[in-house]
Amino acid sequence: MHLIIAITGCSGVVYGARLLEVCRQQNIETDLIISRAAEQILKLELGKGVNDLQKLATRSYSPDELAAPLASGSFRTDGMVIAPCSMKTLGTIANGVTADLISRTADVTLKEGRPLVVVPRETPLNLIHLENMAKLKRAGATILPAMPALYHKPKQISDLVDFIVGRILDVLGIEHQLYQRWRGDKSRWEGRLQRDRLRKYRGRTQR
Ligand SMILES: Cc1cc2nc3c(=O)[nH]c(=O)nc-3n(C[C@H](O)[C@H](O)[C@H](O)COP(=O)(O)O)c2cc1C
């Protein structure tokens, strides 16, 4: 498995950082691109520099390296994840504007029919954001908003992060144990079981 991971300038750079960590643990080959705006937010939110994340990747590129192998469809990969994805980067990809290596590589990923998973982080969303997401979806991307569920009763931020990273891996068909999957409402089943047992018991005692 060989993935391209891009981290862009929005809140939630931890999603990209954790994805890189998990890929390294699972021996998944990674090509990393971190946008200039993301550099700033990495420091702000995680107290980390670009080098700290580059150490986790197999190879890394600057967003200006438009001649990098990733910029060509002839460079074979199993897909690309942009986590988190700013509304700026999302807008450029949705409108075919391939101004840097991130948007060019995403464009190539779509034209080659490979999986592109986009993890937008913005709230609330304006109509331009929504229309750009719809365009990307129609072009074949998976829009996977950084919207963790709460049914698995998260206790810490890392539980919320792992839920989103786990869902990204699900889309790409990669096995993981990052979050507990929904297995139905246990309390409902337990309640029904107890009622059934009580009914049986009453049946026996009333005979
Ligand atoms: C601290 C900080 C947080 C930001 N958070 C977001 C965000 O959550 N979503 C978003 O779309 N843009 C956010 N932005 C704005 C983007 O960084 C800005 O649009 C930038 O041009 C994105 O560039 P990039 O897509 O090349 O990384 C944030 C900016 C800063 C400084």
The ligand as a Tripos MOL2 file, in Angstrom:
@<TRIPOS>MOLECULE
LIG
   31    33     1     0     0
SMALL
NO_CHARGES

@<TRIPOS>ATOM
      1 C1         -4.9210   29.4080   12.9500 C.3       1 LIG1
      2 C2         -5.6150   29.2350   11.6400 C.ar      1 LIG1
      3 C3         -6.6590   28.3490   11.5330 C.ar      1 LIG1
      4 C4         -7.3240   28.1710   10.3240 C.ar      1 LIG1
      5 N1         -8.3340   27.2710   10.2560 N.ar      1 LIG1
      6 C5         -8.9440   27.0430    9.0820 C.ar      1 LIG1
      7 C6         -9.9470   26.0440    8.9980 C.ar      1 LIG1
      8 O1        -10.2820   25.3550    9.9710 O.2       1 LIG1
      9 N2        -10.5000   25.7900    7.7810 N.ar      1 LIG1
     10 C7        -10.1370   26.5110    6.6600 C.ar      1 LIG1
     11 O2        -10.6730   26.2270    5.5870 O.2       1 LIG1
     12 N3         -9.1910   27.4760    6.7220 N.ar      1 LIG1
     13 C8         -8.5900   27.7630    7.9020 C.ar      1 LIG1
     14 N4         -7.6070   28.7350    7.9750 N.ar      1 LIG1
     15 C9         -7.3100   29.5430    6.7790 C.3       1 LIG1
     16 C10        -6.3120   28.8650    5.8450 C.3       1 LIG1
     17 O3         -5.1040   28.5980    6.5210 O.3       1 LIG1
     18 C11        -6.0390   29.7480    4.6200 C.3       1 LIG1
     19 O4         -7.2030   29.8120    3.8160 O.3       1 LIG1
     20 C12        -4.8880   29.2430    3.8010 C.3       1 LIG1
     21 O5         -4.7330   30.0620    2.6630 O.3       1 LIG1
     22 C13        -5.0360   27.7960    3.3670 C.3       1 LIG1
     23 O6         -3.9440   27.4500    2.5280 O.3       1 LIG1
     24 P1         -3.6130   25.9360    2.1380 P.3       1 LIG1
     25 O7         -4.8800   25.3210    1.6930 O.co2     1 LIG1
     26 O8         -2.6160   26.0670    1.0480 O.co2     1 LIG1
     27 O9         -3.0360   25.2930    3.3470 O.co2     1 LIG1
     28 C14        -6.9310   28.9320    9.1920 C.ar      1 LIG1
     29 C15        -5.8710   29.8240    9.2980 C.ar      1 LIG1
     30 C16        -5.2220   29.9820   10.5050 C.ar      1 LIG1
     31 C17        -4.0780   30.9660   10.5850 C.3       1 LIG1
@<TRIPOS>BOND
     1     1     2 1
     2     2     3 ar
     3     2    30 ar
     4     3     4 ar
     5     4     5 ar
     6     4    28 ar
     7     5     6 ar
     8     6     7 ar
     9     6    13 1
    10     7     8 2
    11     7     9 ar
    12     9    10 ar
    13    10    11 2
    14    10    12 ar
    15    12    13 ar
    16    13    14 ar
    17    14    15 1
    18    14    28 ar
    19    15    16 1
    20    16    17 1
    21    16    18 1
    22    18    19 1
    23    18    20 1
    24    20    21 1
    25    20    22 1
    26    22    23 1
    27    23    24 1
    28    24    25 2
    29    24    26 1
    30    24    27 1
    31    28    29 ar
    32    29    30 ar
    33    30    31 1
@<TRIPOS>SUBSTRUCTURE
     1 LIG1         1 GROUP 0 **** ****
